[in-house]
């Protein structure tokens, strides 16, 4: 099995290790290539094999495929990091959304006086 990224028979072939890249991140990334390429994803052993073949309606010369390969490799990292951040911040987003739509039901009075919103009164220090 080949695991080296490259251009073979006018198609871009990129491998993404399943222990690093999520399926969701790969599919989100490939969506943006659908206007120029037919995209296919195969699972081969411990890697996703991604094949981009230029659409017949928009032919791309073999020499012009390399920039697309490099962009795909960068985009895979980008979308995978976005997926990681989304998963890590899910609880915070849920809390913010719940607070935004709570209609003040759970609002608490802030500590301190209006002139002292953090509750730090210099007069209390001796």
LUMNU-794412 format. One record per residue: residue number from 1; residue in one letter; chain; x, y, z of N, C-alpha, C, O in turn. Coordinates in Angstrom, 2 decimals, always signed. Each point is the difference from the previous one (the first is absolute). Layout:
N
{r NUM "A" "A" {X Y Z} {X Y Z} {X Y Z} {X Y Z}}
...
This chain:
126
{r 1 "X" "A" {+0.84 -1.18 +0.00} {-0.84 +1.18 +0.00} {+0.89 +1.25 +0.00} {+0.93 +0.11 +0.79}}
{r 2 "X" "A" {-1.24 +0.80 -1.67} {+0.73 +1.26 -0.06} {-0.58 +0.95 +1.05} {-1.21 +0.07 +0.17}}
{r 3 "X" "A" {+2.07 +0.67 +0.51} {-0.47 +0.97 +0.98} {+0.64 +1.36 -0.23} {-0.02 +0.85 +0.90}}
{r 4 "X" "A" {+0.56 -0.63 -2.06} {+0.65 +1.27 -0.31} {-0.96 +0.85 -0.82} {-0.57 -0.46 -0.99}}
{r 5 "X" "A" {+0.41 +1.69 +1.41} {-0.87 +0.92 -0.74} {+0.63 +0.31 -1.35} {+1.23 +0.04 -0.13}}
{r 6 "X" "A" {-2.08 +0.19 -0.87} {+0.53 +0.34 -1.31} {-1.09 +0.12 -1.04} {-1.20 -0.05 +0.28}}
{r 7 "X" "A" {+1.68 +0.22 -1.52} {-0.91 +0.11 -1.14} {+0.25 -1.20 -0.89} {+1.11 -0.22 -0.49}}
{r 8 "X" "A" {-2.17 -0.56 +0.30} {+0.10 -1.22 -0.80} {-1.15 -0.01 -1.00} {-1.17 +0.15 +0.38}}
{r 9 "X" "A" {+1.51 -0.32 -1.65} {-1.02 -0.08 -1.06} {-0.99 +1.17 +0.05} {-1.21 -0.21 -0.07}}
{r 10 "X" "A" {+1.71 +1.42 +0.18} {-0.82 +1.22 +0.02} {-0.94 +0.09 +1.20} {-0.99 +0.73 -0.04}}
{r 11 "X" "A" {+1.30 -1.44 +1.10} {-0.78 +0.07 +1.23} {+0.93 +0.31 +1.17} {+1.15 -0.45 +0.03}}
{r 12 "X" "A" {-1.66 +1.21 +0.90} {+0.74 +0.28 +1.24} {-0.35 -1.09 +0.99} {-1.17 -0.31 +0.22}}
{r 13 "X" "A" {+2.20 -0.28 +0.39} {-0.21 -1.03 +1.00} {+0.70 +0.45 +1.28} {+1.20 +0.26 +0.01}}
{r 14 "X" "A" {-1.99 -0.19 +1.07} {+0.52 +0.42 +1.29} {-0.48 -1.01 +1.04} {-1.16 -0.42 -0.01}}
{r 15 "X" "A" {+2.06 +0.03 +0.91} {-0.33 -0.93 +1.06} {-0.10 +0.76 +1.32} {+0.83 +0.86 +0.29}}
{r 16 "X" "A" {-1.84 -1.18 +0.51} {-0.19 +0.63 +1.30} {-0.14 -1.11 +1.05} {-0.92 -0.82 -0.07}}
{r 17 "X" "A" {+1.81 +0.80 +1.02} {+0.02 -1.01 +1.06} {-1.27 +0.09 +0.84} {-0.35 +1.08 +0.47}}
{r 18 "X" "A" {-0.34 -2.20 -0.28} {-1.26 +0.02 +0.74} {+0.20 +0.31 +1.49} {-0.95 +0.39 +0.68}}
{r 19 "X" "A" {+2.17 -0.57 -0.17} {+0.23 +0.33 +1.41} {+0.20 +1.50 +0.20} {+0.00 +0.47 +1.13}}
{r 20 "X" "A" {+0.17 +0.28 -2.22} {+0.22 +1.44 +0.09} {-1.20 +0.78 -0.52} {-0.45 +0.95 +0.64}}
{r 21 "X" "A" {-0.07 -1.35 -1.80} {-1.06 +0.75 -0.67} {-1.36 -0.64 +0.23} {-0.14 -1.22 -0.09}}
{r 22 "X" "A" {-0.85 +2.05 +0.40} {-1.36 -0.52 +0.17} {-0.70 -0.06 -1.37} {+0.31 +0.78 -0.90}}
{r 23 "X" "A" {-1.23 -1.71 +0.79} {-0.77 -0.13 -1.24} {-0.79 +1.28 -0.27} {-0.10 +0.44 -1.14}}
{r 24 "X" "A" {-0.46 +0.15 +2.20} {-0.77 +1.23 -0.16} {+0.85 +1.13 -0.56} {-0.43 +0.72 -0.90}}
{r 25 "X" "A" {+1.64 -0.57 +1.42} {+0.89 +1.06 -0.47} {+0.37 -0.21 -1.47} {+0.07 +0.96 -0.76}}
{r 26 "X" "A" {+0.16 -2.20 +0.38} {+0.36 -0.30 -1.39} {-1.17 +0.34 -0.93} {+0.20 +0.62 -1.04}}
{r 27 "X" "A" {-1.40 -1.03 +1.42} {-1.16 +0.27 -0.85} {-0.30 +1.49 -0.10} {-0.35 +0.49 -1.08}}
{r 28 "X" "A" {+0.50 +0.24 +2.18} {-0.21 +1.45 -0.04} {+1.02 +0.67 -0.91} {-0.32 +0.92 -0.74}}
{r 29 "X" "A" {+1.54 -1.39 +0.81} {+1.07 +0.54 -0.84} {-0.28 -0.28 -1.48} {+0.11 +0.89 -0.83}}
{r 30 "X" "A" {-0.47 -2.11 +0.52} {-0.21 -0.39 -1.40} {-1.20 +0.69 -0.64} {-0.06 +0.13 -1.22}}
{r 31 "X" "A" {-0.87 +0.30 +2.01} {-1.17 +0.71 -0.53} {+0.43 +1.17 -0.88} {-0.61 +0.26 -1.04}}
{r 32 "X" "A" {+1.65 +0.45 +1.45} {+0.45 +1.21 -0.70} {+0.72 -0.31 -1.31} {+0.30 +0.91 -0.77}}
{r 33 "X" "A" {-0.03 -2.16 +0.50} {+0.66 -0.39 -1.24} {-1.00 -0.52 -1.04} {+0.39 -0.32 -1.12}}
{r 34 "X" "A" {-1.65 +0.22 +1.50} {-1.02 -0.58 -0.87} {-0.29 +0.77 -1.27} {-0.57 -0.56 -0.93}}
{r 35 "X" "A" {+0.94 +1.84 +0.88} {-0.28 +0.76 -1.21} {+1.01 -0.28 -1.12} {-0.28 +0.27 -1.16}}
{r 36 "X" "A" {+1.44 -0.80 +1.52} {+1.05 -0.26 -1.00} {+0.37 -1.48 -0.12} {+0.57 -0.43 -1.01}}
{r 37 "X" "A" {-0.89 -0.36 +2.05} {+0.45 -1.39 +0.05} {-1.13 -0.95 +0.39} {-0.92 +0.36 +0.75}}
{r 38 "X" "A" {+1.02 -1.57 -1.27} {-0.80 -1.11 +0.51} {+0.83 -0.55 +1.17} {+1.17 -0.34 -0.18}}
{r 39 "X" "A" {-1.78 +0.26 +1.35} {+0.75 -0.44 +1.19} {-0.43 -1.39 +0.43} {-1.19 -0.33 -0.02}}
{r 40 "X" "A" {+2.16 -0.47 +0.40} {-0.26 -1.35 +0.46} {+0.86 -0.26 +1.23} {+1.16 +0.41 +0.05}}
{r 41 "X" "A" {-1.73 -1.09 +0.93} {+0.75 -0.35 +1.21} {-0.13 -1.51 +0.21} {-1.10 -0.55 +0.00}}
{r 42 "X" "A" {+2.25 -0.10 +0.18} {+0.05 -1.43 +0.28} {+0.67 -0.21 +1.35} {+0.86 +0.80 +0.39}}
{r 43 "X" "A" {-1.22 -1.84 +0.31} {+0.70 -0.37 +1.22} {+0.94 -1.14 -0.34} {-0.45 -1.08 -0.38}}
{r 44 "X" "A" {+1.75 +1.32 +0.51} {+1.01 -1.02 -0.28} {+0.86 -0.18 +1.24} {+0.77 +0.89 +0.37}}
{r 45 "X" "A" {-0.90 -2.03 +0.26} {+0.73 -0.32 +1.23} {-0.20 +1.11 +1.02} {-1.11 +0.14 +0.52}}
{r 46 "X" "A" {+2.13 +0.65 -0.21} {-0.10 +1.03 +1.03} {-0.02 +1.41 -0.58} {+0.35 +0.96 +0.70}}
{r 47 "X" "A" {-0.76 -0.83 -1.96} {-0.02 +1.32 -0.64} {-1.25 +0.16 -0.86} {-0.54 -0.97 -0.55}}
{r 48 "X" "A" {+0.12 +2.22 +0.45} {-1.00 +0.35 -1.00} {+0.77 +0.34 -1.27} {+0.94 +0.80 +0.03}}
{r 49 "X" "A" {-1.33 -1.40 -1.13} {+0.61 +0.33 -1.29} {-0.97 +0.95 -0.70} {-1.13 -0.35 -0.31}}
{r 50 "X" "A" {+1.61 +1.56 +0.08} {-0.82 +1.05 -0.61} {+0.45 +0.17 -1.44} {+1.18 +0.22 -0.26}}
{r 51 "X" "A" {-2.13 -0.33 -0.67} {+0.32 +0.13 -1.42} {-0.83 +1.14 -0.57} {-1.23 -0.01 +0.08}}
{r 52 "X" "A" {+1.91 +0.99 -0.66} {-0.66 +1.11 -0.68} {+0.29 -0.12 -1.49} {+1.16 +0.01 -0.42}}
{r 53 "X" "A" {-2.22 -0.12 -0.37} {+0.13 -0.09 -1.45} {-0.70 +1.21 -0.61} {-1.17 +0.24 +0.28}}
{r 54 "X" "A" {+1.89 +0.52 -1.13} {-0.63 +1.18 -0.60} {-1.28 -0.36 -0.75} {-0.06 -1.02 -0.69}}
{r 55 "X" "A" {-0.95 +1.87 +0.82} {-1.25 -0.21 -0.73} {+0.24 +0.16 -1.49} {+0.82 +0.81 -0.42}}
{r 56 "X" "A" {-1.54 -1.57 -0.38} {+0.14 +0.09 -1.45} {-0.38 +1.39 -0.50} {+0.53 +0.48 -1.00}}
{r 57 "X" "A" {-1.46 +0.17 +1.71} {-0.45 +1.32 -0.43} {+1.03 +1.10 +0.31} {-0.07 +1.10 -0.55}}
{r 58 "X" "A" {+1.02 -1.42 +1.45} {+1.05 +0.96 +0.36} {+1.35 -0.70 +0.04} {+0.56 -0.21 +1.07}}
{r 59 "X" "A" {-0.04 -0.16 -2.24} {+1.27 -0.73 +0.00} {+1.14 +0.85 +0.57} {+0.08 +1.20 -0.22}}
{r 60 "X" "A" {+0.80 -1.87 +0.95} {+1.18 +0.63 +0.58} {+1.21 -0.80 -0.46} {+0.01 -1.23 +0.12}}
{r 61 "X" "A" {+0.99 +1.91 -0.64} {+1.17 -0.71 -0.49} {+0.76 -0.62 +1.17} {-0.07 +0.48 +1.13}}
{r 62 "X" "A" {+0.81 -1.55 -1.43} {+0.74 -0.71 +1.04} {+0.98 +0.93 +0.70} {+0.21 -0.11 +1.21}}
{r 63 "X" "A" {+0.38 +1.03 -1.95} {+0.94 +0.94 +0.59} {-0.64 +0.97 +0.97} {+0.67 +0.51 +0.90}}
{r 64 "X" "A" {-1.96 -0.24 -1.05} {-0.70 +0.93 +0.88} {-0.62 -0.68 +1.22} {-0.60 +0.67 +0.84}}
{r 65 "X" "A" {+0.75 -1.98 -0.72} {-0.59 -0.73 +1.13} {+0.80 +0.14 +1.29} {-0.57 -0.09 +1.09}}
{r 66 "X" "A" {+1.87 +0.31 -1.20} {+0.83 +0.05 +1.21} {-0.44 +1.08 +0.99} {-0.07 -0.29 +1.19}}
{r 67 "X" "A" {-0.24 +1.52 -1.62} {-0.48 +0.99 +0.97} {-1.29 -0.45 +0.71} {-0.21 +0.30 +1.17}}
{r 68 "X" "A" {-0.65 -1.02 -1.88} {-1.22 -0.51 +0.62} {+0.34 -1.07 +1.05} {-0.64 -0.06 +1.05}}
{r 69 "X" "A" {+1.63 -0.77 -1.35} {+0.42 -1.03 +0.97} {+0.52 +0.66 +1.27} {-0.37 -0.39 +1.11}}
{r 70 "X" "A" {+1.22 +1.40 -1.27} {+0.56 +0.69 +1.16} {-1.11 +0.69 +0.81} {+0.02 -0.01 +1.23}}
{r 71 "X" "A" {-0.98 +0.60 -1.94} {-1.12 +0.66 +0.68} {-0.86 -1.02 +0.74} {-0.43 +0.25 +1.12}}
{r 72 "X" "A" {+0.20 -1.39 -1.73} {-0.78 -1.05 +0.66} {+0.68 -0.45 +1.28} {-0.66 -0.17 +1.03}}
{r 73 "X" "A" {+1.96 -0.03 -1.07} {+0.74 -0.44 +1.19} {-0.10 +1.05 +1.12} {-0.17 -0.37 +1.16}}
{r 74 "X" "A" {+0.27 +1.65 -1.50} {-0.15 +1.07 +1.00} {-1.44 +0.07 +0.52} {-0.23 +0.15 +1.20}}
{r 75 "X" "A" {-0.72 -0.27 -2.11} {-1.41 +0.07 +0.39} {-0.40 -1.15 +0.92} {-0.81 +0.18 +0.90}}
{r 76 "X" "A" {+1.37 -1.36 -1.12} {-0.30 -1.13 +0.87} {+0.43 +0.30 +1.44} {-0.73 -0.30 +0.94}}
{r 77 "X" "A" {+1.90 +0.88 -0.78} {+0.46 +0.38 +1.34} {-0.92 +1.06 +0.58} {-0.40 -0.09 +1.16}}
{r 78 "X" "A" {+0.06 +1.09 -1.97} {-0.86 +1.09 +0.46} {-1.35 -0.52 +0.48} {-0.44 +0.33 +1.10}}
{r 79 "X" "A" {-0.21 -1.15 -1.91} {-1.33 -0.49 +0.37} {+0.08 -0.97 +1.18} {-0.93 -0.06 +0.80}}
{r 80 "X" "A" {+2.02 -0.69 -0.69} {+0.14 -0.89 +1.14} {+0.16 +0.81 +1.29} {-0.59 -0.35 +1.03}}
{r 81 "X" "A" {+1.37 +1.42 -1.08} {+0.15 +0.86 +1.18} {-1.32 +0.67 +0.35} {-0.33 +0.14 +1.18}}
{r 82 "X" "A" {-0.42 +0.29 -2.19} {-1.32 +0.59 +0.27} {-0.91 -1.01 +0.70} {-0.74 +0.36 +0.91}}
{r 83 "X" "A" {+0.81 -1.61 -1.34} {-0.81 -1.06 +0.60} {+0.40 -0.21 +1.46} {-0.86 -0.17 +0.86}}
{r 84 "X" "A" {+2.16 +0.17 -0.58} {+0.49 -0.16 +1.37} {-0.48 +1.15 +0.88} {-0.51 -0.22 +1.10}}
{r 85 "X" "A" {+0.66 +1.45 -1.58} {-0.42 +1.18 +0.78} {-1.51 -0.04 +0.24} {-0.46 +0.32 +1.09}}
{r 86 "X" "A" {-0.30 -0.70 -2.10} {-1.46 -0.09 +0.16} {-0.37 -0.99 +1.09} {-0.88 +0.28 +0.82}}
{r 87 "X" "A" {+1.53 -1.42 -0.80} {-0.30 -1.01 +1.02} {+0.43 +0.46 +1.38} {-0.70 -0.24 +0.99}}
{r 88 "X" "A" {+1.86 +0.91 -0.90} {+0.51 +0.45 +1.29} {-0.80 +1.15 +0.59} {-0.02 +0.17 +1.22}}
{r 89 "X" "A" {-0.62 +0.62 -2.04} {-0.74 +1.16 +0.50} {-1.52 -0.20 -0.03} {-0.75 +0.96 +0.19}}
{r 90 "X" "A" {+0.30 -2.18 -0.42} {-1.42 -0.28 -0.09} {-0.75 +0.42 +1.27} {-1.06 +0.63 -0.09}}
{r 91 "X" "A" {+1.59 -0.97 +1.26} {-0.70 +0.32 +1.25} {-0.13 +1.51 +0.19} {-1.03 +0.49 +0.44}}
{r 92 "X" "A" {+2.08 +0.23 -0.77} {-0.04 +1.46 +0.14} {-1.04 +0.60 -0.94} {-0.77 +0.87 +0.40}}
{r 93 "X" "A" {+0.73 -1.34 -1.65} {-0.99 +0.50 -0.96} {-1.41 -0.30 +0.49} {-0.89 +0.84 -0.10}}
{r 94 "X" "A" {+0.68 -2.05 +0.62} {-1.32 -0.37 +0.51} {-0.43 +0.91 +1.15} {-1.16 +0.43 +0.06}}
{r 95 "X" "A" {+2.09 -0.12 +0.84} {-0.31 +0.89 +1.12} {-0.31 +1.41 -0.48} {-0.94 +0.63 +0.49}}
{r 96 "X" "A" {+1.70 -0.14 -1.44} {-0.24 +1.35 -0.54} {-1.36 +0.08 -0.70} {-0.72 +0.99 +0.15}}
{r 97 "X" "A" {+0.38 -2.01 -0.90} {-1.28 -0.02 -0.69} {-1.15 -0.08 +1.02} {-1.00 +0.70 -0.15}}
{r 98 "X" "A" {+1.15 -1.55 +1.16} {-1.03 -0.11 +1.03} {-0.19 +1.33 +0.72} {-1.13 +0.42 +0.26}}
{r 99 "X" "A" {+2.23 +0.24 +0.06} {-0.07 +1.30 +0.67} {-0.65 +1.05 -0.90} {-0.80 +0.81 +0.47}}
{r 100 "X" "A" {+1.15 -0.83 -1.75} {-0.55 +0.99 -0.93} {-1.51 -0.13 -0.16} {-0.68 +1.01 -0.22}}
{r 101 "X" "A" {+0.15 -2.21 +0.33} {-1.43 -0.22 -0.20} {-0.77 -0.24 +1.30} {-1.13 -0.47 -0.03}}
{r 102 "X" "A" {+1.74 +0.78 +1.16} {-0.65 -0.29 +1.29} {-1.02 +1.04 +0.41} {-0.71 -0.21 +0.98}}
{r 103 "X" "A" {+0.61 +1.33 -1.69} {-0.95 +1.07 +0.32} {+0.16 +0.52 +1.43} {-0.97 +0.42 +0.63}}
{r 104 "X" "A" {+2.19 -0.46 -0.12} {+0.27 +0.54 +1.33} {-0.42 -0.89 +1.14} {+0.10 +0.41 +1.16}}
{r 105 "X" "A" {-0.56 -1.62 -1.43} {-0.47 -0.90 +1.05} {+1.08 -0.35 +1.00} {-0.28 -0.19 +1.18}}
{r 106 "X" "A" {+1.51 +0.11 -1.64} {+1.07 -0.44 +0.88} {+1.01 +1.11 +0.28} {+1.09 -0.26 +0.50}}
{r 107 "X" "A" {-1.46 +1.48 -0.81} {+0.90 +1.11 +0.25} {+0.16 +0.20 +1.50} {-0.97 -0.07 +0.75}}
{r 108 "X" "A" {+2.19 +0.32 -0.33} {+0.29 +0.26 +1.40} {+0.39 +1.46 +0.14} {+0.51 +0.61 -0.94}}
{r 109 "X" "A" {-0.75 -0.08 +2.09} {+0.44 +1.35 +0.27} {+1.51 -0.02 +0.17} {+0.54 -0.85 +0.72}}
{r 110 "X" "A" {+0.14 +1.76 -1.37} {+1.45 +0.04 +0.16} {+0.37 +0.43 +1.42} {-0.75 +0.75 +0.62}}
{r 111 "X" "A" {+1.89 -1.21 -0.12} {+0.40 +0.39 +1.36} {+0.39 +1.47 +0.04} {+0.42 +0.57 -1.01}}
{r 112 "X" "A" {-0.55 +0.04 +2.18} {+0.45 +1.37 +0.17} {-1.05 +1.03 -0.39} {-1.11 -0.34 -0.42}}
{r 113 "X" "A" {+1.50 +1.57 +0.55} {-0.85 +1.12 -0.37} {+0.21 +0.32 -1.48} {+0.97 -0.44 -0.60}}
{r 114 "X" "A" {-1.89 +1.20 +0.04} {+0.13 +0.38 -1.41} {+1.31 +0.74 -0.22} {+0.66 -0.19 -1.03}}
{r 115 "X" "A" {-0.27 +1.03 +1.97} {+1.25 +0.74 -0.14} {+1.21 -0.89 +0.26} {+1.13 +0.38 -0.30}}
{r 116 "X" "A" {-1.37 -1.58 +0.86} {+1.08 -0.93 +0.32} {-0.41 -1.41 -0.46} {-0.27 -0.85 +0.85}}
{r 117 "X" "A" {+0.21 +0.58 -2.19} {-0.57 -1.25 -0.51} {+0.77 -1.26 +0.34} {-0.56 -1.09 -0.08}}
{r 118 "X" "A" {+1.81 +1.19 +0.46} {+0.75 -1.21 +0.33} {+0.00 -0.29 +1.50} {+0.58 -1.00 +0.43}}
{r 119 "X" "A" {-1.22 +1.86 +0.35} {-0.10 -0.26 +1.43} {+1.27 +0.34 +0.77} {+0.27 -0.58 +1.05}}
{r 120 "X" "A" {+0.48 +1.50 -1.57} {+1.24 +0.39 +0.65} {-0.17 +1.41 +0.54} {+0.11 +0.98 -0.73}}
{r 121 "X" "A" {-0.38 -0.90 +2.02} {-0.21 +1.31 +0.62} {+1.22 +0.35 +0.82} {+0.35 -0.70 +0.95}}
{r 122 "X" "A" {+0.31 +1.78 -1.33} {+1.24 +0.41 +0.65} {-0.26 +0.37 +1.46} {+0.90 -0.13 +0.83}}
{r 123 "X" "A" {-2.10 +0.57 -0.51} {-0.30 +0.41 +1.37} {+0.03 -1.19 +0.97} {+0.21 +0.19 +1.19}}
{r 124 "X" "A" {-0.41 -1.42 -1.71} {+0.00 -1.19 +0.87} {+1.39 -0.46 +0.37} {+0.14 -0.81 +0.92}}
{r 125 "X" "A" {+0.89 +1.29 -1.58} {+1.37 -0.43 +0.27} {+0.54 +0.80 +1.19} {-0.09 +1.22 +0.02}}
{r 126 "X" "A" {+0.65 -1.92 +0.95} {+0.56 +0.68 +1.19} {+1.45 -0.23 +0.10} {+0.64 +0.49 +0.93}}
